[in-house]
Amino acid sequence: MLSQEKNERLTQVGPGTPMGNLLRRYWWPVATHDMAGRVPVRRRLLGEDLVLFRDASGRLGLLAEQCPHRRASLALGCTERGGLRCGYHGWLFDADGQCLEQPGEPADSTFAARIRATSYPVAELGGLIFAYLGPAPAPLLPRYDLFVWPDVWRDIAHAELPCNFVQIMENSVDPYHVEWLHGRYGSFLKELAGEPPVQVVTRKHVKVAFEVFEHGILKRRILEGQTEQDEDWKTGHPLVFPHMLRVGGGGIATFQIRVPIDDTHTWHVWYQTYRFDSPAAPQASVPVYRVPLHDAQGEWLRDYVDGQDICAWVTQGAIADRSQEHLGRSDLGVIMLRKLYFEQMDRVAAGLDPLCTFRDPALNECIELPMERDKFGGAQAFRQMWLRESSIRYSPIRDELLARFGAVA
Amino acid sequence: MKVGFCPACGARLDAAASFVQEFWAGADCHFLCWCAGCGAMCTVAISPRLVSSEPEH
């Protein structure tokens, strides 16, 4: 168990909180590329209400939602060449938040020069739009490998989940859940549906290990029948601090990105790359799709791996009550992650950069992360299972993926 | 039962920045502790009895 006070410290992400201060030192996906157009859109990130827009000259802007004038929502605004004009009284703000025009004020007024909307830097990378809500100078937007590889296909899935982001991150350092939630419970659901049990994810964990390294926590496992020579142990895969899991195998590599909307909601993004055996023509743009959460009866969808994960996360409660939990030795990865968050909060409080802050462009051209190719001891079997049992099953390019990978639907 | 002070420097571990996490190993209650004051990380085990073993010699 964790004390109530420390649980709050771990899970509160708003401005001025220790975790909020830590998380504001990172760039966060705030939208997919297709969301940012001439029509301003509301977004919420780290407990702050924001408006994202692309002005008529193509420049992206991210402003606090309420207009500095009379607090109307800037989502009800007009995008123009110079920025975003409030729909209420016509005040015009550029992407840096500077007020440029106040049509109702006298022509010789200098009032506009003294008014700024709260604005945040935004940047596009790999089909996502990232925002930085922290103090200047902003670190570099990390160019992680999946975002910048030139020769892969991509798609982006997303869903808004009604729970705190930390319990989702904890799942990424909890290897044992795979054989139980996805193996045993997943097979139980298949049995009820009259289908054969799931494959690949049912093998017993013999040994797991966690290691804090430069990108977060490296996770290794040995499954029954494996040795330390298998890639699941030799290479492993990382939790990328503070907000991503890197997972995949057999030509598929995914970032599961957990974006805190506020203390009780998380925007979950599955950012997938596909590397085929034979070259494929480049995509015109990255397909984006929503992952459904409920079936026709309003029940949580849980007949596939990602649905089972989502079910576990949200049923822990909007914020898991860690003062009532009972951890054992199999939870040491979870404990290590919590300790790492506390340690990094303390670094920020001391005025230092936290883990995974990048400021040297030479080290940021392509940040390669470790990940086993033969996941669970077999690339082909994993890929076959993942195309059926992950959120990829909702991808608009799934049929093409199946064909190119030679997989069975 | 809880661990209130850092075994390395004696600072209070219930200070906001420090971290104490209880977990169980059989009958033993363990506390993983990280002290924000001195940076020490350790595990304190509260055991119902002491079990010692003598290595082969």
Boltz contact constraints between the chains, C-beta under 6 A:
constraints:
  - contact:
      token1: [A, 1]
      token2: [B, 22]
      max_distance: 6.0
  - contact:
      token1: [A, 2]
      token2: [B, 21]
      max_distance: 6.0
  - contact:
      token1: [A, 327]
      token2: [B, 23]
      max_distance: 6.0
  - contact:
      token1: [A, 328]
      token2: [B, 23]
      max_distance: 6.0
  - contact:
      token1: [A, 328]
      token2: [B, 24]
      max_distance: 6.0
  - contact:
      token1: [A, 329]
      token2: [B, 25]
      max_distance: 6.0
  - contact:
      token1: [A, 335]
      token2: [B, 21]
      max_distance: 6.0
  - contact:
      token1: [A, 335]
      token2: [B, 32]
      max_distance: 6.0
  - contact:
      token1: [A, 339]
      token2: [B, 19]
      max_distance: 6.0
  - contact:
      token1: [A, 339]
      token2: [B, 34]
      max_distance: 6.0
  - contact:
      token1: [A, 342]
      token2: [B, 19]
      max_distance: 6.0
  - contact:
      token1: [A, 346]
      token2: [B, 17]
      max_distance: 6.0
  - contact:
      token1: [A, 346]
      token2: [B, 36]
      max_distance: 6.0
